[in-house]
Amino acid sequence: MIPAASYIRHDWQTSEIQALYDQPVMELVFRAASLHRQFHDSTEIQVCQLISIKTGGCSEDCKYCSQSSRYQTEIDSSPLMDKAEVLAIAQRAKDAGITRVCMGAAWREVRDSKQFDRVLEMVKAVNDIGVEVCCTLGMLTEDQAKRLESAGLFAYNHNLDTSREYYSQIISTRTYDDRLKTIENVRKTDITICSGGIMGLGESVEDRLSMLQTLATMDPHPESVPINILSKVPGTPLAENPDVPFWETLKLIALARILMPAATVRLSAGRAKLSPSEQALCFMAGANSFF
């Protein structure tokens, strides 16, 4: 493995990223695979478990989301889970070889309340069994991030979803800067950042590259970069969106690996749509984690 400082950059230009994207796909994959082997053990893939600790009823209008209260989907709202139930799921996950547990709550933002106190207890309990704990709870203040840090949180997920230019076409109930502010608040702690995007929202190639550029010009880069493929849920505005060609997914994973070589690139939502051979190509191109 090579020293990170000898390659990692935070000044990627639009033209450079476009030039990488325009390469023949297997040339791009080869370059990404070569870098991956310099920064990571290519025989290791992290397996993560997602637990929805509070499902449905979210007030936001994210057009892709089955848990928004604004859309008629088959998702039933449920209250915050009990700590014992979450801990049991996490223990089963650990026993199966999973090393990271991500707890998600369908909230617009964290509120200082008894529910947040219960989440902090969950974080501590899951951390105590010896797995990495990640949370995705919506927007956070600096103080809330510090409380999560004190509870033992390892990572916080807060995706950018898409480019700044396209963002308002997908979400109107918060701004792009709101998302960046939460990442900034988490960066004031020792919690690592997990932030990526979603393909298939109707965005252009330029939007995908712009989203990666935003992440790749952060200093430091997010420690984890999930690449999600839209899960088309009946009842949401994007339910009839066309599928993203596999080669576009492969190229985005390869680009994420090249632009942020030390990050963990996660093949996240939509992985089940891919064939085993397509998933293998994604791992060859630099993905080294899945849910």
C-alpha positions as CSV (number, residue, x, y, z in Angstrom):
1,M,0.0,0.0,0.0
2,I,1.3,3.5,-0.8
3,P,1.2,6.5,1.6
4,A,-2.1,8.3,1.2
5,A,-0.4,11.7,0.9
6,S,1.4,10.7,-2.2
7,Y,-1.8,10.5,-4.3
8,I,-4.9,11.8,-2.5
9,R,-6.1,15.2,-3.9
10,H,-8.8,17.6,-3.0
11,D,-8.6,19.9,-6.0
12,W,-10.2,17.8,-8.7
13,Q,-11.5,19.9,-11.6
14,T,-14.6,19.2,-13.7
15,S,-12.6,18.8,-16.9
16,E,-10.4,16.1,-15.2
17,I,-13.3,14.1,-13.9
18,Q,-15.0,14.3,-17.3
19,A,-11.8,13.1,-19.0
20,L,-11.7,10.1,-16.7
21,Y,-15.3,9.3,-17.3
22,D,-14.8,9.5,-21.1
23,Q,-12.1,6.8,-21.1
24,P,-13.1,3.3,-22.4
25,V,-14.9,1.6,-19.5
26,M,-12.4,-1.2,-19.0
27,E,-9.5,1.3,-19.1
28,L,-11.3,3.2,-16.3
29,V,-11.9,0.0,-14.4
30,F,-8.2,-1.1,-14.7
31,R,-7.0,2.3,-13.4
32,A,-9.5,2.1,-10.5
33,A,-8.6,-1.5,-9.7
34,S,-4.9,-0.7,-9.6
35,L,-5.4,2.1,-7.2
36,H,-7.7,0.0,-5.1
37,R,-4.9,-2.5,-4.6
38,Q,-2.5,0.2,-3.6
39,F,-4.7,1.5,-0.8
40,H,-6.7,-1.5,0.3
41,D,-6.5,-5.3,0.7
42,S,-8.4,-6.5,-2.4
43,T,-9.3,-9.7,-0.7
44,E,-11.4,-7.9,2.0
45,I,-15.0,-6.7,1.6
46,Q,-16.9,-5.3,4.6
47,V,-20.4,-6.5,5.1
48,C,-22.9,-4.1,6.7
49,Q,-26.3,-4.5,8.3
50,L,-29.0,-1.8,8.0
51,I,-31.6,-1.6,10.7
52,S,-34.6,0.7,10.3
53,I,-35.1,1.7,13.9
54,K,-37.9,4.1,13.1
55,T,-39.8,3.6,9.8
56,G,-42.1,5.9,7.8
57,G,-43.9,9.1,8.6
58,C,-41.1,11.4,7.5
59,S,-42.2,15.0,6.7
60,E,-39.7,15.5,3.9
61,D,-40.6,15.2,0.2
62,C,-37.6,13.3,-1.2
63,K,-39.1,12.0,-4.4
64,Y,-37.3,8.6,-4.2
65,C,-38.3,7.8,-0.6
66,S,-40.9,5.2,0.4
67,Q,-40.9,6.6,3.9
68,S,-42.1,10.1,3.1
69,S,-45.5,10.8,4.6
70,R,-46.4,12.7,1.4
71,Y,-46.7,9.6,-0.8
72,Q,-49.0,6.6,-0.7
73,T,-46.7,3.6,-0.5
74,E,-46.9,0.2,1.1
75,I,-44.6,1.2,3.9
76,D,-46.4,1.3,7.3
77,S,-45.2,3.8,9.8
78,S,-43.8,2.3,13.0
79,P,-42.5,3.9,16.2
80,L,-38.9,3.8,17.4
81,M,-37.8,0.3,18.1
82,D,-36.8,-0.9,21.6
83,K,-33.1,-1.1,22.4
84,A,-33.3,-4.8,23.2
85,E,-34.7,-5.6,19.8
86,V,-32.1,-3.6,18.0
87,L,-29.4,-5.2,20.1
88,A,-30.6,-8.6,19.3
89,I,-30.5,-7.9,15.5
90,A,-27.0,-6.4,15.9
91,Q,-25.8,-9.5,17.8
92,R,-27.2,-11.8,15.1
93,A,-25.5,-9.7,12.5
94,K,-22.1,-9.9,14.3
95,D,-22.5,-13.6,14.7
96,A,-23.0,-13.9,10.9
97,G,-19.7,-12.0,10.3
98,I,-21.1,-8.5,9.8
99,T,-18.7,-5.8,11.1
100,R,-20.8,-2.6,10.7
101,V,-24.4,-2.0,11.8
102,C,-26.2,1.1,10.4
103,M,-29.3,2.4,12.3
104,G,-31.6,4.6,10.3
105,A,-34.6,6.7,11.5
106,A,-37.0,8.3,9.1
107,W,-36.6,11.8,10.6
108,R,-36.0,15.1,8.9
109,E,-33.7,16.2,11.7
110,V,-32.7,15.0,15.1
111,R,-34.6,16.7,18.0
112,D,-33.3,16.9,21.5
113,S,-35.9,14.5,23.1
114,K,-36.4,11.3,24.9
115,Q,-36.3,9.5,21.5
116,F,-32.8,10.8,20.8
117,D,-31.8,9.8,24.3
118,R,-33.0,6.2,23.4
119,V,-31.0,6.3,20.2
120,L,-27.9,7.3,22.1
121,E,-28.5,4.3,24.4
122,M,-28.8,2.0,21.3
123,V,-25.5,3.4,19.9
124,K,-23.7,2.6,23.1
125,A,-25.2,-0.8,23.5
126,V,-24.4,-1.9,19.9
127,N,-20.9,-0.4,20.2
128,D,-20.3,-2.4,23.3
129,I,-20.8,-5.7,21.4
130,G,-17.8,-4.9,19.2
131,V,-19.1,-3.7,15.8
132,E,-18.8,-0.4,14.1
133,V,-22.0,1.7,14.6
134,C,-23.3,4.0,11.9
135,C,-26.4,6.2,12.1
136,T,-28.5,8.0,9.6
137,L,-31.0,10.2,11.4
138,G,-31.3,13.3,9.3
139,M,-29.9,16.8,10.0
140,L,-27.7,17.2,13.1
141,T,-26.5,20.1,15.1
142,E,-22.9,20.2,16.4
143,D,-24.0,19.5,19.9
144,Q,-26.0,16.4,18.8
145,A,-23.0,15.1,16.8
146,K,-20.9,15.4,20.0
147,R,-23.4,13.5,22.0
148,L,-23.4,10.7,19.4
149,E,-19.6,10.7,19.5
150,S,-19.7,10.4,23.3
151,A,-22.1,7.4,22.9
152,G,-19.5,5.6,20.7
153,L,-20.8,6.3,17.2
154,F,-18.2,5.3,14.6
155,A,-19.8,6.8,11.4
156,Y,-22.6,9.1,10.3
157,N,-24.4,8.6,7.0
158,H,-25.7,11.8,5.3
159,N,-25.8,11.4,1.5
160,L,-25.7,14.3,-0.9
161,D,-28.0,12.2,-3.2
162,T,-27.2,14.2,-6.4
163,S,-25.5,17.4,-7.7
164,R,-26.2,20.8,-6.2
165,E,-27.6,21.8,-9.6
166,Y,-30.2,19.0,-9.7
167,Y,-31.0,18.7,-6.0
168,S,-34.1,21.0,-6.0
169,Q,-35.7,18.7,-8.6
170,I,-35.7,15.9,-6.1
171,I,-36.1,17.6,-2.7
172,S,-37.6,20.9,-1.7
173,T,-37.9,20.5,2.1
174,R,-34.2,21.1,2.7
175,T,-31.3,22.6,0.8
176,Y,-28.0,21.3,-0.4
177,D,-26.3,23.5,2.0
178,D,-28.4,22.0,4.8
179,R,-26.8,18.6,3.9
180,L,-23.3,20.1,3.8
181,K,-23.9,21.8,7.2
182,T,-24.7,18.4,8.8
183,I,-21.5,16.9,7.4
184,E,-19.6,20.0,8.7
185,N,-21.1,19.5,12.1
186,V,-20.1,15.8,12.2
187,R,-16.5,16.8,11.1
188,K,-16.1,18.7,14.3
189,T,-16.1,15.3,16.1
190,D,-14.1,12.1,15.6
191,I,-17.1,10.4,13.9
192,T,-16.3,9.3,10.3
193,I,-18.4,10.5,7.4
194,C,-20.4,8.2,5.1
195,S,-21.8,10.2,2.1
196,G,-22.6,9.3,-1.4
197,G,-25.3,9.5,-4.0
198,I,-28.2,7.8,-5.8
199,M,-28.2,6.9,-9.5
200,G,-31.5,6.9,-11.4
201,L,-33.2,10.0,-10.1
202,G,-33.4,11.4,-13.6
203,E,-30.1,13.2,-13.3
204,S,-27.6,13.7,-16.1
205,V,-24.1,12.3,-16.3
206,E,-22.9,15.8,-15.5
207,D,-24.9,15.7,-12.3
208,R,-23.3,12.4,-11.2
209,L,-19.9,13.8,-11.9
210,S,-20.7,17.0,-10.1
211,M,-21.8,15.0,-7.0
212,L,-18.6,13.1,-7.0
213,Q,-16.6,16.3,-7.4
214,T,-18.3,17.8,-4.3
215,L,-17.3,14.8,-2.3
216,A,-13.8,14.5,-3.8
217,T,-13.0,18.2,-3.0
218,M,-13.9,17.8,0.6
219,D,-10.8,17.8,2.9
220,P,-10.7,15.2,4.2
221,H,-12.7,13.0,1.9
222,P,-15.6,11.0,3.3
223,E,-14.3,7.8,4.8
224,S,-17.2,5.9,3.2
225,V,-18.8,6.6,-0.2
226,P,-22.0,4.7,-0.8
227,I,-23.1,4.3,-4.5
228,N,-26.9,3.7,-4.5
229,I,-29.1,2.6,-7.4
230,L,-32.7,4.0,-7.2
231,S,-35.1,1.5,-5.6
232,K,-38.3,2.3,-7.5
233,V,-41.1,2.2,-5.0
234,P,-44.7,2.3,-6.3
235,G,-46.4,5.5,-5.0
236,T,-43.3,7.7,-5.2
237,P,-42.8,10.2,-8.0
238,L,-39.8,8.3,-9.4
239,A,-41.5,4.9,-9.5
240,E,-41.5,4.8,-13.3
241,N,-38.0,6.2,-13.9
242,P,-35.9,4.2,-16.4
243,D,-33.2,1.9,-15.1
244,V,-29.7,3.1,-15.1
245,P,-27.5,1.0,-17.5
246,F,-25.1,-1.2,-15.5
247,W,-22.1,0.3,-17.2
248,E,-23.0,3.7,-15.8
249,T,-23.0,2.2,-12.3
250,L,-19.7,0.5,-12.9
251,K,-18.1,3.8,-14.2
252,L,-19.4,5.7,-11.1
253,I,-17.9,3.2,-8.7
254,A,-14.6,3.3,-10.6
255,L,-14.6,7.1,-10.6
256,A,-15.3,7.2,-6.8
257,R,-12.3,4.9,-6.3
258,I,-10.0,7.0,-8.4
259,L,-11.1,10.3,-6.9
260,M,-11.1,9.1,-3.3
261,P,-8.7,6.2,-3.2
262,A,-8.5,5.7,0.5
263,A,-12.3,5.7,1.0
264,T,-14.5,2.7,1.5
265,V,-16.7,2.6,-1.6
266,R,-20.0,0.9,-0.7
267,L,-22.2,-0.9,-3.2
268,S,-25.4,0.0,-1.5
269,A,-29.1,0.2,-2.5
270,G,-30.0,-1.6,-5.7
271,R,-27.2,-4.2,-5.4
272,A,-29.8,-7.0,-5.5
273,K,-30.8,-5.9,-9.1
274,L,-27.3,-6.7,-10.3
275,S,-26.2,-10.2,-11.4
276,P,-23.4,-11.9,-9.6
277,S,-21.0,-11.2,-12.5
278,E,-22.0,-7.5,-12.5
279,Q,-21.4,-7.3,-8.8
280,A,-18.0,-8.9,-9.2
281,L,-17.1,-6.2,-11.7
282,C,-18.1,-3.6,-9.2
283,F,-15.8,-5.1,-6.6
284,M,-13.0,-5.3,-9.1
285,A,-13.5,-1.6,-9.9
286,G,-13.0,-0.6,-6.3
287,A,-16.2,-1.3,-4.3
288,N,-15.1,-2.9,-1.0
289,S,-18.3,-3.0,1.0
290,F,-22.0,-3.9,0.6
291,F,-25.2,-4.1,2.7
